[in-house]
Every structure is written in structure tokens, then in C-alpha cells.
Amino acid sequence: MKLKLISAFGAALLLAACGGGDHKGATTGNGNVSQGPSVSGPVPGSQADLVANVGDRVFFEFNSNKLTDDARATLNRQADWLKKYPNVQVMIAGNCDDRGTEEYNIALGSRRANAARDYLVSLGVASDRMTTISYGKDKPIAEGDNEEAWSQNRNATTSVR
Amino acid sequence: MRSIISDQDADILREVLIPRRKILYGCMASGIMMTPLSSVFAQQQAGADEIMVDRARNEPIPIVIPNFGLGNGSVLTKVLTDDLNNTGLFRVISSTSPTSTPDFTSYKVMGARAIVTGSEVNGRVEFRLWNALTGEQMQGTAYSISASGSMGEDIRRVAHMIGDVIYERLLGDKGYFNTRIAYVAQTGRRSEPTKRLAIIDYDGANSRILTGGRWLVLTPRFSPVSNQIAFMSYVNNRPRVYLFNLQSGQQRILGDFSGISFAPRFSPDGRSVVMSVTRGAGSDLYSVDLGSGSKHQLTNSGAIDTSPCYSPDGSQIVFSSDRGGRQQLYIMSASGGGAHRISYGNGSYAGPVWSPRGDLIAFVRIGGSGFSLGVMAPDGTGERILTQGFTVESPTFCLNGRVLAFCNQSAAGSRGSGFSSSIKMIDVTGFHERSIPTSTMAMDPSWSSGNS
């Protein structure tokens, strides 16, 4: 019975996709279209969905864990997204540029991850859905050494566990 | 300053079996037997039995080193020669003939102040040290390498032991040649590095990798007797301080806290490890007893308190904290409580380590021009910068406090090109900076105080 329903639903979607040539391959970035196997785009509630449609990363000033307006905007979207997918658990990793020592940057990265986590908690995301970690200066997403790279590397990055 | 240790001290040498344990699995019994050699030509000449070291320090002490033989003997000669030359305090004069009694007159003409004679035959090494000015034998020792061990490693070790004797007899400080350095070996992309725990002899020989590389490892720190390493590992994405036993190869969790534990450092008695533990926006210092596992909280500032290091007598701890804004160095009692600030220069100060002599604290200073490595007295006076670089950090003293090893990194171009990370050494005088060869990028050095 259940199986039949699903295959019927799938067939309907397939028909819709075939019928509407204009919509072929359209992504579901706004998240309000149910997805079947034939629709491309990130799986809702996945890491790819978070990266493509929400933003997984917030950035910080040098030696700071203060959330900028941009950071808050991204975290607001993350909070909405996390409420929409209540079964999703995330890890928030704090990262640093390499203009501090190894040991201090472990703590600074933790400070940044906690700042992002605490803000999400204040927006109503349950704290037990989130863990934090710090990689200090040991996982720089930008591998160069200049202001542009350093500003990329000072971040808190949310990933689906 | 006393320059030569008395012969009574030297004569204390009895037959001693130095246990030699293979690190990692499968301990093979082997050993190096050490026996004193009687003086061939010992005579006292009052008033003439000291080498004027203070004068000699301005220029290296000329010392004659013979060729100990072929094969193993030539390895010994090279390792010993490098040990002495690398200090910058000796100038080795090579000699072809290992004669039993040197021709003092001709060596004196060459300017030699000390003469070594000796040979290696089938794993038995004889070594004598002579004062070139007086003709007196200062030391005579025979080393027998047991056949069950690794001859290649043991011959290097005997060379380092002989070097340590020469260093101590001529300079009055313990030698640091028979020591090792624990470090983090890095491979792979800079953005997704593989980091493994590794150890090498102080001169870059006998490299060994200790961990598999699946998880990040950081900040290895030798125990005082050099048989254990405290380090930070990201196993199961739970970064914490672990203990690695070099005899058994076993690891165990040491910093079991709800926060991240990091920046470990052994107490001088080896009974506890002090470390940082993240909490909220900061990190607190704790000491963890190795026997009972009990934890004792030392700071509670709400700021980032980290990089703790004991004074050599174990009574105080120097650490860095940003409790006053920028990171500065503070000293407190080893049992915690109030701390007083000792660093006041421009920029921020981090990563302090206390010299085993007690007289200096080495630190990293970060300012407008990048990273500097410096030393100051424990009361904060006499700050001197020893070296600078794009990144110079993680200073670690050799056992006699005269030399620092540290991590030196270059700036990377786009996509990480040109990035390098290596271990360097520099005298606390600021002279004689040099690199230690490693097969991969290397960081986070920790210098052992022995070689168990």
C-alpha cells in the first residue's frame, strides 16, 4: 500500500518534470518544493543544502570572537534552517589565521565556535543539537598568507554531523 | 666560572650498564657497557690544569678528534665531529692517527687545547680526553656495544655520549647530544594536513613516526625522564590531552574534561601535567595528577589562560593570558591563586618556557613586524630578542638551558606555495642559528632531557 503510494507519487513527479521543459534541472533553493529522485539540487537538510542555500560559515575580525552583522545574518538563516530540520545535528568548528601561536589559537577558535553556538541557542536552537570544536590555525581554508586569506581563515564553520 | 670538572668526579665512573630500551613495540634487550680506562699518562701540574673557557668562548675551542676507524668507527668520528662543531663552541681539528699517547708538542703548535684519542673495534670503543697544554688525561672510558642491539643506532649513541663527556669536561655544563626531539610531522595539503607524532635524535637522525595520521595531533611535550610524551589528539573529533608511553607504545587520555584540553606540560617531578581547558570564551589552567587522575583547577579568569610551564623547582608556573586585553606573560604559584604580569613590551607575548637553569624565560612576541623569539629574566627584566621570522614559535630548551629549539615557518603564497615549516636551534646568546633536518615539514618541537 505504502510502496504503491510512493511509486505513484514518484511517477507523478517524473511526469511533471518531463512535461514542464522549462523547469527541468531547476534547483529547489527555497526549500518549499518536495523533492523526488529525479529533481536535482542538494538534498534538503543536508550539508550541501546548508552550504548552497543558507551559508555554513561566519567570519571574524583579527583576534576577535565578536559576531559581525553579516555573521548574525548568516546565523539567523542557520537557526531557521535548523528549526526546519529538527533532526539535524551540527558541529561548529572555530578556525583562526596563522598570526597567533598554536596554543592560543586553539582557545581562540573555541571562543569563536562558542560565540556562534551561543547565538544560535539564543535564537532557540537546542544546545544539545550542536557540538563545538576548534582547529586553531591548523585547517586554513585559504592556504596563502595575506590579508585576504587570513580573513577567510578566521571563521566558525557549521557542518552537519 | 669553573671550567673543568675534577678528576674525583670523573673517577666516580664505575661500571654502569645503561639500559637501552627500544621505543615502540618489541623491546629488544641490548645495552652499552661503560667502563673507566686507567690513566696512561696522568700527572698533576699545579696551576696549569684548566682551560680558560671564558676566553675560549669568544672563539671556538680547538680540539683534536681522531679517526676512530673504518665503518662504525668512521660513523662515530663523523657524529662526534658534527656534535662538537654544531655547538659553535668547539673547532674540530681532524687527526688521522688514533695514537694512544698523543704528540702534545705538535698539537700545541697547531693550537689545540684538547686532544681526543681512541678507536672502535668490533663494537668496543675506547676514548680518552687529554688536556693539550698539560699532557694530562682528563677522561678515559671504554664503551662495549652489545651485539643484540642495532649497531648503527648504538654507535651514534656512543658518539653522542662521548661528545657529552667532552662538552661537560671542557665547558662545565651537561652536554645535550644524547637527547631527542619530539615534534609534529606534517604532510599533505596545508588546508587538510596530516599531522603525526614523531621523534628524532637531536641531530635529525633516527626519525620515527609514532601515530597513524588519521587524527590531528599537536603540541607533544616530553616527560622529565623522557619516557612519555603528553600531546593533544583529535581522536573521534574530541580534542584532548593524551599520554604516549614510548616503551609500550600505548596511549591514554589524560585531559578528560567537557571542554577541549590542550597545551600540556609536565611538572619537573614528572608526577603531574599542567594544561589548558576551554570554558566559554576562555580557557582555565588545571594540573592533572598522573597517578590518581585528580584534577586541580589553577586559574578561573574567564580569559584565555594557556601555555603553562613550571619553574625548574616546580614552585611556580609561567603562562600567557589575555585577561588584560592583549596576551601577556604572568607568573603564579604552582598551586594557583594570584598571578603577576612580567611582560610589558609592545605587541603580545605567548608560549613561555622556563629554562632548566631557572634564569630565563623564553617566549614568542608578536608585533607589527611578525613573530620574534626572545628571552627575559623571570622578573621580566633583561628582555632580549634572539631571532625573528614570519612565524617563529614553540621554543624548547635543551637540558642545560644554553640552546633553544623552535619552529620556523615561512609565509605561503597563493594555494600554499612556498610554505615551509622546520625545526631550528639557536643559542640563548642569539648566535648560531641552524636547522635540524627532517624528512617532512616539522613543527611543535619538544627537547628531551635524556634518552631513555
Interface residues (C-beta under 8 A of the other chain):
Chain A: N65 M91 D98 R99 G100 T101 E102 E103 Y104 I106 A107 L108 S110 R111 N114 A115 T131 I133 S134 Y135 G136 D138 K139 P140 I141 A142 E143 G144 D145 A149
Chain B: R189 R190 S191 E192 P193 K195 L216 L218 T219 M232 Y234 N237 P239 G259 I260 F262 A263 S276 T278 G280 A281 G282 S283 I304 T306 S307 S320 D322 Q327 A350 G351 V364 I366 F390 T391 E393 S394 Q409 A411 A412 G413 S414 R415 G416 F419 M443 D444
